[in-house]
């Protein structure tokens, strides 16, 4: 049995910027020619909430660019390498908003909903090469993004009567990233305490 040493490296770049993404990932690849990427978690997302009728195009474009174009820029960089390696796990973080839509978040719902469609389509394209593509749709999770929400008011809408923990989402992602999930692909897995099932 081999002893694997797990190491990590933080690369800072704007996933929504195609040139910057290619530059940073390309440099990383050159500096790590033997590295094999097996798992991609597309977790970038921003919100610019507001009613659609008053939404400036900058808020629409910023949200779409980060969630949807970010998925394209990062995943497209690695996809041929995954196909050649005949193994991979792609996990796209979507949202309950992308599955059912949320008032005041038309841009965010559109971006995450499009990512749901992309997940299902790409899963069909790459399944024969032992690559799975799934989406995780969290509900209200205790994160920086929800810190200003009125938790007491909102948890009344949640059958589990609480916000989720980031670790609970991480455990689901870890399972989807593992070899144990090899027959699950093209799925959207809701993790939301029953708010939308």
N, C-alpha and C positions, 0 to 999 in steps of 0.2 A: 504494500500500500504506500502511495506517495504522501508525503507531508506537504500540504499546500500552504503557502504563506499568502495571506490576503493583504494587499496594500491598496491604497487609494491615492488619487491625485485630484486636486480641484483645478478645473479650468474655467476661467471667467470669460464669458462671451454672451452676446445677445442672440438667442436662438432664432429670433425673428429677422435677423440680419443675415442674409444668405452668404454674402462675401466674408463677413466676420466669422461665421460658423465654419465655412470651408477652410479659411486661413488657420484658425486655431486647431481644428480637428486634423487638418492636413499636417501641421507642424507636429502635433502630438504623435500622429501615425509615423512620421519620419523618424522621430526620436525613439519610437517603440516599435521597430519593424517586426518583431516577433510576437507582439501582443495580439491576442485573439479576443475580439469583443463578442460576447455571447448574449448579453442582456442589454436592452435599451429600455429605460423608463422615461417616457416623455411626460414630465411633471410640471413644465413651465406653464404659468397661467397668471393673468392679471385681471382685475375687475375695474371697470369704469361705469358704475351703475348709474342709471337715470332712465326716465321715461323716453321711449323711442322718439316721440314727436319733438322732443327737445334735444335729442342726442346729436352732438357735433360729429362730423365725419372722422375727426381725429380719435375720438373715443371708440368708435366702431372699428376703425382700422387698427388701432393699437391692440385691442383685445383679439381680433381675428389674426393679426400678424403673430402675436406671441403664441397662442394655442395651436392654431392650424398651420401656419407657415413654419413655426418652430418644429412641429412634428415632421413636416416635409424635409426641412433643411437637415436635421440631425439624422433621421431615419434613412433618408436617401443617400447620405454620405456612407452609411454602413451597410446598406441592404445587399449590395453585390458581394461583400465580404462574408456576410452571413450565409448567402446562397451558396457560395463556393465551399464554405465550411460545412454545409448541410446540417446546421444546427443554429437555433436562436430563439430568443424570447423577446417579444416587443410588447410592452405594457404601456397603454395610454391612459393617463389620468383624465377622466372626464368629470362629470358632476351630475347630481340629481337635476340640475338646471338644464343639462344637455339631453336628458332623457324625457323630462316632462315639461320643460320650459318654466321660467320664473319671471313674473312681472317685474319690470324695472331692470331686467338683465337680458334684454333682447340680444345684445351683442355677445354676451357671455354664453347664453343659451345657444345661439347660432354657431359660435366657435366650437363649443363642446359637442353639440349635435352633429356638426360636420365631421368631427373627429370620431364619433360613433360610426358614421357611415364609412369613413376611411378605414377604420379598424376592421369592419366586416368584409370590405372589399379586398384589402391587402391580405387578410387571413386566407382567403380563397386562392390568391395568387401564389403564396409561398408555402402552403401546407405540405406539399409533396416533398419539400426539402427539410422537413422536420423543424420548421420554424412556426411558432405559434404567435398570434397577434390577438391580444385581448384588451378590453377597457375596464377600468375600475371607476365606478361612479359613487363617490362619497356624498353623503348628506352633510349635516352640520357636524363638523369635526373641530375640536379645540385646536386652533392654529392662529397664526397672526392674522389670517384673512377673516376670521370670525371673532376676533377679540373685542370688537366694538358692538357686536350683536347683543340684544337683550336675551340672554340664555334662559332666564326664568319664563319669559313670555313665549319663546319659541319651542322650548321643550314640551310644552303642552300639546303641540302638534305632532310630537314624535311618540309613537307607541311605546318605545323603550324608555321614554320619559327622561332622556339625557342626551347630551352631545356625545359624539364618539371621540375616542382618543386617537392621536396620530399613530400610536403603536399598533392599534387594531388594523388600521389601513396598511401599515408597513408589513404586518404579518401576512395579509392577503397578497400583497405584491410579492413578498418573498416566496410564497407558495407558487404563484404564477410564474415566477422566474426560475423555479426549480424543475428538475426532470420529472417530478411527481405529477406535473400538470400537462403532460405531453399530449393528452387526448382532448384538451380543452382549447378551442380556438374560435375566434370570431364572436366571442361572448362579451356581453356587458354585465359585469357583476356589481350589483348595487350593494353598498354598505352604508346603511342609513338609519338603522334602528327601526325599520318598518314604515318610515314616512312615505315611501313610494315603492311598492313591490309589484 
